[in-house]
Amino acid sequence: MKKIIVAIDGFSSCGKSTMAKQLAHEVGYIYVDTGAMYRAVSLYCMRNGWMDAENMDVDCIESNIGTVHLEFKLNDQGKAEIYLNGENVEKEIRTLEVSNGASRVSTLGAVRRELVRQQQIMGVEKGIVMDGRDIGTVVFPEAELKVFLTASAEIRAKRRMDELRGKGEKVSYEEVLANVKERDDRDQNRKESPLKKADDAIVIDNSELSIVEQQEILRSLFDQKIK
Ligand code: DC
């Protein structure tokens, strides 16, 4: 059967990865979470002292980005986990601190160029579902199926708060909402590959949709494309 590239872009915390992961699992495609790649770079920069909550040493990060090697490996349950220079960092990259860092480090041209290069290699054989912010516009402008997923900032903040609390982080709704809005603003207004809907992307607003409903919509779009 014909293999295609599925690009899923959209705002932070709107459920892109749940959606992309589920489709990849159903149809036997590879799933790539590009946000995890920017998060791993952020963790790497923090560990090396090139970035903290306030500052980042742009020259240092840009000249060392070539030393970051990222790969995804499946765990025992068949879930893809990210490895940073050989170390599994799947857990470490999911904190609020690392996500703030990822949003800042992803504004740097050299970082984006390197990660886009690695992402394009992952899609050479197609049969891939990739989620992020610039997949349909920059990484795979020729992707056969492009989805732009969105939901209101308030709903996304509520979902994100539940997720973080579930992991034991002590966060308030106001703090998470402010973080969601700040990241939206940065993602949409950065100079390098800002988040925007590709002209040929299909918009899905899942504010009022259940996971099952959104999955049915995506699956039917996919089935039409591979016919
Ligand atoms: O999807 P996420 O929240 O895990 O992404 C973390 C950050 O990385 C987010 O602030 C935006 C950035 N990002 C990006 O700029 N381009 C991508 N393709 C994926 C993520």
Residues whose N, C-alpha, C, O or C-beta is under 5 A from the ligand:
A	BS01	DC	S12 T34 G35 A36 Y38 S99 A102 S103 S106 D131 G132 R133 D134 R183
